[in-house]
Amino acid sequence: MFETIQKWITYCRSSINPLYESVIEEEMLTNEQTREWVLAEAQKSLDAMRNSLEKGNTLDIDLPIKEIVEQSQLMMTPPIFLSKDLKEAVYWAMSIMEYSNGMGVICAAPTAGSCGVFPAVLFKAQEMLKKSDEEILHAFLVGAMAGAIIGNNATLSGSEGGCQAEVGVASAMAAASIISLAGGTAMQIGHAIAICLKNVMGLVCDPVAGLVISPCIKRNAMGVMNAFLSAEMALSGVTSIIPVDEVITSMMHVGLALPVDLKETGKGGIAKSPTGKRIKKQIFGSD
C-alpha cells in the first residue's frame, strides 16, 4: 500500500483520518486481519518496550565488558547542559540496552542493537506531553510504519548497512512517532526522517569484541538526541532539501559502499584499536 514515504505522505494528506489510521488500514490489508488484531499485535510490542524500560531501570546487569557495567546510572546525576527530561531519556535508552545484553526480552525496533532509542523517546514524550496510553499506541504505529517503509527500500541491518541502518533508523522511527504524538503532519514526519538519517549517514558498525555493548549502548543514547532534535526541527518548520526517499536510497548506497570490516564484523573502527583488541582477548582469550 505504501511503497515509499512520499506515497504514505500523499495518502495521509488526502485523508481526513489521523496518521495512525493509515497504518491500521495498511496492516489490515497486508495481513488480511481485523482492526482488533492489528492493535493487539502492536500492543504486544509496546508492552515489551515498556517492560524492557522498567526492568532496565531496576535490574543490575553484569556485562562482559566490565569497563561499561552500569554506566547508564551515571546519567541519573543532575544535568549540566541537557534538560532533566532529555538526560533521563538517554538514561532509559542506555539501561534498555544493558537489559538487552543481560538477555532480557526487548522489542527489536528496528534491531536489538538499537532497541533503546524508540522506547526511551516515545515514553519520555508521553511524560512530557501528558499523553494517554492509547495515544502512545497510535504513535507507536506511526513510528513502526516509518521503519517498515525504510526497511523495504533500504536495510535495517548493521551487517549490511552499518550503524546508520540501526541507530539511524531507530531515530527516524522515534522521531516519526513523537511528531505524530505532538499533532504534527505527515510532511513533517518525512522531513524528520530525512534529517535523522542524514545526521548519521555513513555511521559504521564496529562493536568491540563483536559484542553489542560498546559503542552500541552510547550510540543508542546519541540516537535519542537525534530523534528529539530532528522532530523539533521538523515541527519548527525546518525542511530537508533532499526528499526523504532519496535520503533513504542514499543511505543504502553508502551502506553497500562501506568496507566489510566496518559492518558488524568487529574487525574495524574502535574494535581494531589496541584497547578494543585487549578487551576481546580478555573475554575470548584471543585478539
Buried (B, 14 or more C-beta within 10 A) or exposed (E): BBEBBBEBBBBBEEEEEBBBBBBBBBBBEEEEEEEEEBBEEBEEBBEBBBBBBBBBBEEEBEBBBEEBBEBBBEBEEEBEEEEEBBBBBBBBBBBBBBBBBBEBEBBBBBBBBBBBBBBBBBBBBBEBBEBEEEBBBBBBBBBBBBBBBBBEBBBBBBBBBBBBBBBBBBBBBBBBBBBBBBEBBBBBBBBBBBBBBBBBBBBBBBBBBBBBBBBBBBBBBBBBBBBBBBBBBBBEEEBBEBBBBEBBBBBBEBBEEBEEBBBBBBBBBBBBEEEBBEBBEEBEEEE
